[in-house]
Amino acid sequence: MKKRFWAGLLLAQFLLFFVFSKSVWMISFFESLFEIQKKTHQLLFSWIPFSVGDVLYVILGIFILYTIIKLFKKKERNRAIIKFLFVINVLYFCYQVFWGMLYFQPPILYKLSSQKEPDINKAKILALKYLEKCKASRTMVKEDKNGVFIISDLTSLQLEILQRQKTIPGYISSKKVSSVNSFKPSIFKSVMSFTGILGYYNPFTAEAQYNPQPPATTIPFTSAHESSHQLGFAREQEANFIGYLIGINSTNSDLRYSTEYFTLKSLLRFIIEEDPSFVKSVQKNYSEGMKRDRAFEKSFILKHQSWLDDFFGFTNNLFLKSNQQEGSVTYSYFIDLLLNYENNT
């Protein structure tokens, strides 16, 4: 009887939040609720030096493993299933209230005056523009003994991201900016390096997790991206766009270079199917420092290729599509936003 109750309650939740996702008023309510829980969670967890959210995930993993073991014991099977269904109900409810409903916010693209389809020729012009920007910014950052880009001061970089959130145009975002530094390296960093995951937002603790192991070119922009989730932008490509707005005009050279480099790579990924020769030409014109950074990135990826990369890529793709988003390897929405924003400025 209890199993049926908790299973039925979970189904009722699915239906309830599906109905909520169709209501503009309810989505607005959950946006307001997000601001309250974010502030509360950051006050509770930001001062702790390690990731509380990661610890919760470890406890959840242990619980799932414990439940699986109990399923093989006939006398304890029913109780284990009931406990599992209870935990799943609580987690699903908290996830949807804290975060899940934000995926149904009106797309940022609707806030831009021009909403044109991505144009390859405009993307090429923009790629050349960001190539020159990258070349200039690359001369202003520090290098290691091998001539590869390194971050000069990570704490200053994180504080700069929080400050730059205030400069996002009002017609794009009216979300409340927080000055609380809640960036934390993930305790799963070694596994993440073999999955291709650079960072993630923990909706249960409002912590922005990043992987400190990949090349430094990825870390500043990844941090800006995760801070966009902290602002309340759930869709991945919209978080990329908000991260772009945060970093592109920054006075911090590390953040600006990482943002420009990400933007250039995204444009080239968009262009390559139509004109691979153009992409090769642009890459040949990288500065020597950029070429060293690119070679280091490729070397890191080759060293960390595994079945985990394919598995997490597949599951992440399914997750994104189930939350009204394009797949993880699709960059067209970010390019949509970028090109339309460029038309407005």
Helices and strands as residue ranges (DSSP letters): H 2-20, H 24-45, H 52-71, H 74-98, G 100-104, G 108-111, H 120-138, E 142-143, E 149-150, H 154-164, G 165-167, E 183-185, H 189-192, E 199-202, E 207-210, H 219-231, H 236-247, H 253-271, H 276-284, H 288-303, H 307-322, H 332-344
